[in-house]
Amino acid sequence: MITHLPLREAQTTDAKPVVYLVDGDRAHRDLLGQLLDAAGLKSQAYATAEAFLASWHPHVRGCLVLEAQLPGMSGTELQEHLRAKHASLPLIYNTGHGSVALAVSALKKGAVDFIEKPADGQLLLKAIRSALEVEQKQFEHHRQELDAQRRIEQLTPREREVLELIVIGRLNKQIADDLGISIKTVEVHRARVMEKMGVSSLAELVQHVMISTPKEA
């Protein structure tokens, strides 16, 4: 059933994504910051997970480059915290305290890469660009999802009833019988639904409805 859905909070700006660096080694933070700056990438650096979380917003754009061993909250604890918050920020471990077990655990829990120090700058840069591409795809999908939800919210209750029957394959005559209205009225509602949803075909309409439906966590 298609219901009135509250729009999820999101950052819909096209602002440049940020590479967030969390590492207790100041020299490493500075070196990586210089590498990213030379590559035209914006970065923000933090010495601790706590400092990062103090300025972090659940819908920030970018990716996170993380040391596993940190003063205070560890990198793995930070990953668990972000995971519990359903954060979509792609995470790369760049650590001098790695192990096979840690790498396997980190990747299973959603990290996109695990790179041990000292790492070749170009290798790390390639991993960061790949993570930003992942984030960009997530961002575009979520923007489409929000747009589809907003369009559905513009429909009247009757138009939503018609939409629900359209997407399950009911024909105009069947919809008319189901709702106790004339075929002409169904045609009018159908045309309005297509216009408000910004689509020109049934396939597009079904795709928009599927995109707008929140997935279970």
C-alpha positions as YAML, in Angstrom:
chain: A
units: angstrom
residues:
- id: 1
  name: MET
  ca: [0.00, 0.00, 0.00]
- id: 2
  name: ILE
  ca: [1.26, 3.45, -0.93]
- id: 3
  name: THR
  ca: [0.90, 5.69, 2.09]
- id: 4
  name: HIS
  ca: [1.76, 9.26, 3.02]
- id: 5
  name: LEU
  ca: [5.45, 8.99, 3.85]
- id: 6
  name: PRO
  ca: [7.43, 11.55, 5.85]
- id: 7
  name: LEU
  ca: [10.38, 12.79, 3.84]
- id: 8
  name: ARG
  ca: [13.68, 11.66, 5.29]
- id: 9
  name: GLU
  ca: [16.18, 14.29, 6.32]
- id: 10
  name: ALA
  ca: [19.01, 14.62, 3.84]
- id: 11
  name: GLN
  ca: [21.68, 16.91, 2.62]
- id: 12
  name: THR
  ca: [20.61, 17.68, -0.92]
- id: 13
  name: THR
  ca: [23.25, 20.27, -1.67]
- id: 14
  name: ASP
  ca: [25.70, 19.83, -4.51]
- id: 15
  name: ALA
  ca: [28.48, 21.15, -2.25]
- id: 16
  name: LYS
  ca: [31.86, 19.60, -2.85]
- id: 17
  name: PRO
  ca: [32.28, 16.34, -0.88]
- id: 18
  name: VAL
  ca: [34.87, 16.33, 1.88]
- id: 19
  name: VAL
  ca: [37.50, 13.70, 2.69]
- id: 20
  name: TYR
  ca: [37.45, 13.39, 6.49]
- id: 21
  name: LEU
  ca: [40.77, 12.31, 7.99]
- id: 22
  name: VAL
  ca: [40.80, 10.83, 11.48]
- id: 23
  name: ASP
  ca: [44.32, 9.99, 12.64]
- id: 24
  name: GLY
  ca: [46.25, 10.67, 15.83]
- id: 25
  name: ASP
  ca: [49.51, 11.19, 13.91]
- id: 26
  name: ARG
  ca: [49.68, 14.89, 13.07]
- id: 27
  name: ALA
  ca: [52.50, 14.44, 10.54]
- id: 28
  name: HIS
  ca: [50.47, 11.84, 8.68]
- id: 29
  name: ARG
  ca: [47.37, 14.03, 8.74]
- id: 30
  name: ASP
  ca: [49.34, 16.95, 7.33]
- id: 31
  name: LEU
  ca: [50.97, 14.81, 4.64]
- id: 32
  name: LEU
  ca: [47.67, 13.31, 3.54]
- id: 33
  name: GLY
  ca: [46.02, 16.72, 3.60]
- id: 34
  name: GLN
  ca: [48.72, 18.04, 1.26]
- id: 35
  name: LEU
  ca: [48.22, 15.06, -1.06]
- id: 36
  name: LEU
  ca: [44.48, 15.67, -1.23]
- id: 37
  name: ASP
  ca: [44.93, 19.40, -1.71]
- id: 38
  name: ALA
  ca: [47.29, 18.80, -4.63]
- id: 39
  name: ALA
  ca: [44.69, 16.45, -6.12]
- id: 40
  name: GLY
  ca: [42.00, 19.12, -5.85]
- id: 41
  name: LEU
  ca: [40.11, 17.35, -3.07]
- id: 42
  name: LYS
  ca: [38.76, 19.13, -0.01]
- id: 43
  name: SER
  ca: [39.66, 17.61, 3.37]
- id: 44
  name: GLN
  ca: [39.13, 18.10, 7.09]
- id: 45
  name: ALA
  ca: [41.43, 16.48, 9.65]
- id: 46
  name: TYR
  ca: [40.81, 15.33, 13.23]
- id: 47
  name: ALA
  ca: [43.15, 13.83, 15.83]
- id: 48
  name: THR
  ca: [40.43, 11.80, 17.55]
- id: 49
  name: ALA
  ca: [37.15, 10.09, 16.79]
- id: 50
  name: GLU
  ca: [35.50, 12.30, 19.43]
- id: 51
  name: ALA
  ca: [36.63, 15.47, 17.63]
- id: 52
  name: PHE
  ca: [35.24, 14.13, 14.36]
- id: 53
  name: LEU
  ca: [31.90, 13.21, 15.92]
- id: 54
  name: ALA
  ca: [31.61, 16.66, 17.51]
- id: 55
  name: SER
  ca: [31.40, 18.23, 14.05]
- id: 56
  name: TRP
  ca: [29.87, 15.33, 12.12]
- id: 57
  name: HIS
  ca: [26.34, 15.37, 10.70]
- id: 58
  name: PRO
  ca: [24.61, 12.10, 9.69]
- id: 59
  name: HIS
  ca: [24.11, 13.32, 6.12]
- id: 60
  name: VAL
  ca: [27.49, 14.87, 5.37]
- id: 61
  name: ARG
  ca: [28.88, 14.20, 1.91]
- id: 62
  name: GLY
  ca: [32.29, 12.71, 1.29]
- id: 63
  name: CYS
  ca: [34.27, 9.78, 2.70]
- id: 64
  name: LEU
  ca: [36.20, 8.92, 5.85]
- id: 65
  name: VAL
  ca: [39.88, 7.88, 6.00]
- id: 66
  name: LEU
  ca: [40.41, 6.30, 9.39]
- id: 67
  name: GLU
  ca: [43.25, 5.03, 11.58]
- id: 68
  name: ALA
  ca: [42.26, 1.94, 13.57]
- id: 69
  name: GLN
  ca: [44.21, 2.85, 16.73]
- id: 70
  name: LEU
  ca: [43.29, 6.24, 18.15]
- id: 71
  name: PRO
  ca: [43.49, 7.93, 21.55]
- id: 72
  name: GLY
  ca: [40.13, 7.52, 23.25]
- id: 73
  name: MET
  ca: [37.50, 5.95, 20.99]
- id: 74
  name: SER
  ca: [39.22, 3.56, 18.56]
- id: 75
  name: GLY
  ca: [38.72, 3.52, 14.82]
- id: 76
  name: THR
  ca: [36.75, 0.29, 15.02]
- id: 77
  name: GLU
  ca: [34.52, 1.76, 17.72]
- id: 78
  name: LEU
  ca: [33.93, 4.79, 15.52]
- id: 79
  name: GLN
  ca: [32.98, 2.51, 12.63]
- id: 80
  name: GLU
  ca: [30.50, 0.69, 14.90]
- id: 81
  name: HIS
  ca: [29.05, 4.03, 16.05]
- id: 82
  name: LEU
  ca: [28.55, 5.25, 12.48]
- id: 83
  name: ARG
  ca: [27.08, 1.91, 11.49]
- id: 84
  name: ALA
  ca: [24.57, 2.10, 14.35]
- id: 85
  name: LYS
  ca: [23.58, 5.56, 13.09]
- id: 86
  name: HIS
  ca: [23.08, 4.15, 9.57]
- id: 87
  name: ALA
  ca: [25.66, 6.61, 8.25]
- id: 88
  name: SER
  ca: [26.25, 6.33, 4.51]
- id: 89
  name: LEU
  ca: [29.76, 7.80, 4.62]
- id: 90
  name: PRO
  ca: [32.14, 5.40, 2.78]
- id: 91
  name: LEU
  ca: [34.99, 4.41, 5.08]
- id: 92
  name: ILE
  ca: [38.62, 3.59, 4.25]
- id: 93
  name: TYR
  ca: [41.01, 2.28, 6.88]
- id: 94
  name: ASN
  ca: [44.54, 3.63, 6.52]
- id: 95
  name: THR
  ca: [46.25, 2.18, 9.54]
- id: 96
  name: GLY
  ca: [49.62, 1.26, 10.93]
- id: 97
  name: HIS
  ca: [47.99, -1.24, 13.29]
- id: 98
  name: GLY
  ca: [46.37, -3.65, 10.86]
- id: 99
  name: SER
  ca: [45.91, -7.39, 10.88]
- id: 100
  name: VAL
  ca: [44.14, -9.88, 8.67]
- id: 101
  name: ALA
  ca: [41.43, -10.35, 11.29]
- id: 102
  name: LEU
  ca: [40.89, -6.60, 11.64]
- id: 103
  name: ALA
  ca: [40.78, -6.11, 7.88]
- id: 104
  name: VAL
  ca: [38.25, -8.92, 7.39]
- id: 105
  name: SER
  ca: [36.08, -7.59, 10.23]
- id: 106
  name: ALA
  ca: [36.24, -4.00, 8.95]
- id: 107
  name: LEU
  ca: [35.28, -4.97, 5.40]
- id: 108
  name: LYS
  ca: [32.46, -7.22, 6.59]
- id: 109
  name: LYS
  ca: [31.07, -4.29, 8.55]
- id: 110
  name: GLY
  ca: [31.02, -2.04, 5.50]
- id: 111
  name: ALA
  ca: [34.47, -0.46, 5.05]
- id: 112
  name: VAL
  ca: [35.18, 0.02, 1.34]
- id: 113
  name: ASP
  ca: [38.96, -0.51, 1.63]
- id: 114
  name: PHE
  ca: [41.70, -1.39, 4.11]
- id: 115
  name: ILE
  ca: [45.18, 0.00, 3.42]
- id: 116
  name: GLU
  ca: [48.16, -0.44, 5.71]
- id: 117
  name: LYS
  ca: [50.71, 2.29, 6.41]
- id: 118
  name: PRO
  ca: [52.99, 3.30, 4.94]
- id: 119
  name: ALA
  ca: [50.88, 3.41, 1.80]
- id: 120
  name: ASP
  ca: [51.78, 4.65, -1.65]
- id: 121
  name: GLY
  ca: [50.16, 8.04, -2.05]
- id: 122
  name: GLN
  ca: [48.69, 7.25, -5.45]
- id: 123
  name: LEU
  ca: [47.24, 3.96, -4.18]
- id: 124
  name: LEU
  ca: [45.55, 5.77, -1.32]
- id: 125
  name: LEU
  ca: [44.36, 8.54, -3.62]
- id: 126
  name: LYS
  ca: [42.85, 5.95, -5.99]
- id: 127
  name: ALA
  ca: [40.99, 4.34, -3.07]
- id: 128
  name: ILE
  ca: [39.67, 7.74, -1.95]
- id: 129
  name: ARG
  ca: [38.46, 8.64, -5.44]
- id: 130
  name: SER
  ca: [36.74, 5.26, -5.66]
- id: 131
  name: ALA
  ca: [35.03, 5.87, -2.30]
- id: 132
  name: LEU
  ca: [33.87, 9.30, -3.47]
- id: 133
  name: GLU
  ca: [32.38, 7.70, -6.58]
- id: 134
  name: VAL
  ca: [30.45, 5.31, -4.34]
- id: 135
  name: GLU
  ca: [29.23, 8.27, -2.28]
- id: 136
  name: GLN
  ca: [28.18, 10.17, -5.41]
- id: 137
  name: LYS
  ca: [26.04, 7.24, -6.57]
- id: 138
  name: GLN
  ca: [24.45, 7.00, -3.11]
- id: 139
  name: PHE
  ca: [23.76, 10.74, -3.16]
- id: 140
  name: GLU
  ca: [22.14, 10.67, -6.60]
- id: 141
  name: HIS
  ca: [19.98, 7.69, -5.67]
- id: 142
  name: HIS
  ca: [18.82, 9.36, -2.46]
- id: 143
  name: ARG
  ca: [18.03, 12.59, -4.28]
- id: 144
  name: GLN
  ca: [15.88, 10.63, -6.76]
- id: 145
  name: GLU
  ca: [14.21, 8.86, -3.84]
- id: 146
  name: LEU
  ca: [13.33, 12.15, -2.14]
- id: 147
  name: ASP
  ca: [12.03, 13.62, -5.40]
- id: 148
  name: ALA
  ca: [9.77, 10.59, -5.94]
- id: 149
  name: GLN
  ca: [8.48, 10.83, -2.35]
- id: 150
  name: ARG
  ca: [7.71, 14.53, -2.77]
- id: 151
  name: ARG
  ca: [5.81, 13.83, -5.98]
- id: 152
  name: ILE
  ca: [3.72, 11.13, -4.30]
- id: 153
  name: GLU
  ca: [2.90, 13.53, -1.46]
- id: 154
  name: GLN
  ca: [1.45, 15.94, -4.06]
- id: 155
  name: LEU
  ca: [-1.17, 13.36, -5.07]
- id: 156
  name: THR
  ca: [-4.70, 13.51, -3.68]
- id: 157
  name: PRO
  ca: [-5.98, 10.49, -1.71]
- id: 158
  name: ARG
  ca: [-7.97, 9.34, -4.76]
- id: 159
  name: GLU
  ca: [-4.98, 9.75, -7.05]
- id: 160
  name: ARG
  ca: [-2.94, 7.59, -4.69]
- id: 161
  name: GLU
  ca: [-5.60, 4.90, -4.80]
- id: 162
  name: VAL
  ca: [-5.47, 5.00, -8.59]
- id: 163
  name: LEU
  ca: [-1.66, 4.95, -8.53]
- id: 164
  name: GLU
  ca: [-1.62, 1.90, -6.26]
- id: 165
  name: LEU
  ca: [-3.90, 0.01, -8.64]
- id: 166
  name: ILE
  ca: [-1.98, 1.13, -11.72]
- id: 167
  name: VAL
  ca: [1.35, -0.17, -10.43]
- id: 168
  name: ILE
  ca: [-0.08, -3.62, -9.66]
- id: 169
  name: GLY
  ca: [-1.26, -3.87, -13.27]
- id: 170
  name: ARG
  ca: [-4.97, -3.12, -13.03]
- id: 171
  name: LEU
  ca: [-6.57, -1.81, -16.23]
- id: 172
  name: ASN
  ca: [-8.71, 1.34, -16.33]
- id: 173
  name: LYS
  ca: [-11.98, -0.66, -16.38]
- id: 174
  name: GLN
  ca: [-10.82, -2.77, -13.44]
- id: 175
  name: ILE
  ca: [-9.81, 0.33, -11.50]
- id: 176
  name: ALA
  ca: [-13.19, 1.90, -12.22]
- id: 177
  name: ASP
  ca: [-14.93, -1.23, -10.87]
- id: 178
  name: ASP
  ca: [-12.64, -1.41, -7.83]
- id: 179
  name: LEU
  ca: [-13.24, 2.23, -6.86]
- id: 180
  name: GLY
  ca: [-16.85, 2.53, -8.01]
- id: 181
  name: ILE
  ca: [-16.11, 5.38, -10.43]
- id: 182
  name: SER
  ca: [-16.43, 5.82, -14.19]
- id: 183
  name: ILE
  ca: [-13.70, 4.85, -16.66]
- id: 184
  name: LYS
  ca: [-13.56, 8.50, -17.76]
- id: 185
  name: THR
  ca: [-12.85, 9.57, -14.18]
- id: 186
  name: VAL
  ca: [-10.10, 6.94, -13.94]
- id: 187
  name: GLU
  ca: [-8.56, 8.30, -17.15]
- id: 188
  name: VAL
  ca: [-8.55, 11.82, -15.68]
- id: 189
  name: HIS
  ca: [-6.95, 10.65, -12.44]
- id: 190
  name: ARG
  ca: [-4.43, 8.55, -14.35]
- id: 191
  name: ALA
  ca: [-3.39, 11.53, -16.49]
- id: 192
  name: ARG
  ca: [-2.96, 13.68, -13.39]
- id: 193
  name: VAL
  ca: [-0.90, 10.99, -11.66]
- id: 194
  name: MET
  ca: [1.42, 10.71, -14.66]
- id: 195
  name: GLU
  ca: [1.78, 14.49, -14.83]
- id: 196
  name: LYS
  ca: [2.47, 14.96, -11.11]
- id: 197
  name: MET
  ca: [4.92, 12.08, -11.04]
- id: 198
  name: GLY
  ca: [6.74, 13.54, -14.06]
- id: 199
  name: VAL
  ca: [6.61, 10.31, -16.11]
- id: 200
  name: SER
  ca: [5.37, 9.34, -19.55]
- id: 201
  name: SER
  ca: [5.15, 5.55, -19.28]
- id: 202
  name: LEU
  ca: [3.97, 2.84, -16.91]
- id: 203
  name: ALA
  ca: [7.53, 1.54, -16.58]
- id: 204
  name: GLU
  ca: [8.75, 4.96, -15.39]
- id: 205
  name: LEU
  ca: [5.84, 5.22, -12.98]
- id: 206
  name: VAL
  ca: [6.58, 1.84, -11.41]
- id: 207
  name: GLN
  ca: [10.27, 2.75, -11.13]
- id: 208
  name: HIS
  ca: [9.45, 6.01, -9.31]
- id: 209
  name: VAL
  ca: [7.19, 4.18, -6.85]
- id: 210
  name: MET
  ca: [9.89, 1.57, -6.19]
- id: 211
  name: ILE
  ca: [12.50, 4.30, -5.64]
- id: 212
  name: SER
  ca: [10.21, 6.17, -3.23]
- id: 213
  name: THR
  ca: [9.61, 3.14, -1.02]
- id: 214
  name: PRO
  ca: [11.92, 3.19, 2.04]
- id: 215
  name: LYS
  ca: [14.03, 0.06, 2.46]
- id: 216
  name: GLU
  ca: [14.11, -1.67, 5.81]
- id: 217
  name: ALA
  ca: [17.33, -1.16, 7.73]
...
